[in-house]
Amino acid sequence: MSREKIILGIDPGTTIMGFGLIKVVSKKMEFMQLNELMLKKYDDHYLKLKFIFERTVELIDTYHPDEIAIEAPFFGKNVQSMLKLGRAQGVAMAAGLSRQVPITEYAPKKIKMAITGNGNASKEQVAKMLQSMLGLKELPKNLDSMDGLAAAVCHFYNEGRVEIGKSYSGWSAFVKQNEGRVKK
C-alpha cells in the first residue's frame, strides 16, 4: 500500500516569503500549489515576522504537510540583512515546530544542485527546470515561490539519504542538536 506524503517548501524572506507544496504518491511527486506572501508594504519588521508565522501555520493547518523543507540563509556581507533573514527563517521554523511538523534545512547551493545539477544555477534556471519537471504551464512573475517549491523538491530527492541537512522534529530535538546556542 503506497503512502501519500505532502512536503511544504519555504523560501523565507522579509520582503517576499515564497512557498510551494508537492504531494508524493508511490515515490512520484505531484505539484500541488505555489504562492508568495508579499511583505513589502509593511514597514514594521516585527509585524512582518508575525505575518510569516501566521501564514506558515495557516498553510500547515490547510494542507497538513508531513514535512517542511526550508531554505537556509546564505552568507552575505550585510549583517543586518542576514539577521532579518535569519529571523524570518526562525519564525517559519517555529510555526512548523508548533504544529509538530519535522523540518529540514537546505543550503541554497544544495537546492540548486538537486534541481539543476549545478549548485551555481540562476533563479531562472531553477524555475525553468521545475516548470519542466512538474509540468507547470507558466512561471509566476516573482520567482520566490519557485524557490520555495525548489526546497520541497530538493527534500523529495534527498529523502532517505543519511546526511540531508539539519532536521528537527520538535523543540526538544532542536535544543538537543543546538546545545551551544541555548542559554541555560
GIGI-V598460 format. One line per field, one symbol per residue. ss: DSSP state (H for helix, E for strand, C for the rest). phi: phi as a letter, one per 40 degrees, with the letter a starting at -180 (. if undefined). burial: I if it has 24 or more other ideal C-beta (glycine too) atoms within 12 Angstrom, else O. A space follows every 10 residues. Layout:
ss=???
phi=???
burial=???
This chain:
ss=CCCCEEEEEE ECCCCEEEEE EEEEECCEEE EEEEEEEECC CCCCHHHHHH HHHHHHHHHH HHHCCCEEEE ECCCCCCCHH HHHHHHHHHH HHHHHHHHCC CEEEEECHHH HHHHHHCCCC CCHHHHHHHH HHHHCCCCCC CCCHHHHHHH HHHHHHHHCC CCCCCCEECC HHHHHHHCHH HCCC
phi=.cccbbbbbb bcacbbbcaa bbbbbfgbcb cbaaabbcbd cccccccdcc cccccccccc ccbfccabbb cccccbcccc cccccccccc ccccccccbg ccbbcbcdcc cccccbgbcb ccdccccccc dccbgccacc cccccccccc cccdcdcccg ccbbhcbbbi dccccccbdc cbcb
burial=OOOOIIIIII IIIIIIIIII IIIIOOOOII IIIIIIIOIO OOOOOOOIIO IIIOIIIOII OOIOIIIIII IIIIOOOOOO OOOIIIIIII IIIIIIIOIO IIIIIIIIOI IIOIIIOOOO IOIOOIIOII IOIIOIOOII OIIIIIIIII IIIIIIIIIO OOOIIIIIOO OOOIOOOOOO OOOO
